[in-house]
Amino acid sequence: MKKRKVRKGNRSKLERKLDEVNHTMELIRTVIPVIILIVQIIILIKIFG
């Protein structure tokens, strides 16, 4: 199956906006699991500590 190349001028406004904030979204996807892990450890310490 061939992939179709999309020219920059042919993209929707949403796609262009998402492309601008791509690095921010990657940072959020990295930071959120770390925060959740820390909160889970704190909860476990409070339960069993």
N, C-alpha and C positions, 0 to 999 in steps of 0.2 A: 504494500500500500504506500502510495506516495504522499508525503506531507506537503501541504500547500503553504508556500511562503506568503506571509502577510506583510505588505508594505506599511511603513510607519504612518503614512497619511491615511491609511484605510482602517485604522483601529478606532474602536468606540471610545468615548470620553472616559467611561469606567475603566477600560483596559489601560488607557494611558495613565490614569490616576493610580491604579494599582501598581503599575510599573514604577511610578515615582516613589511609592512608599514600600517597595519590595524589601529593602534592607531593614526597615523598621519592623515589618511583619516577621522577618526571620529572627530578629532580636527578641521579639515578644514570644515567638514559638520556642525560643531557647530559655528565656528567663522564667516563664510561667511554670514549667515542670520543676525547675529548681526550687521555686518558692513553695510549690505544693509539697515537694519532698521535705523541705525544712519544717513546714507546718505539721506534716504527718509525724516527723521525728519528735517535735515538741509535744504533740498530743500523746504519743506513746510513752514519753518520759513522764508526763503528768499522770498517766493511767498506772504505770508500773513502778514509778519512782518513789 
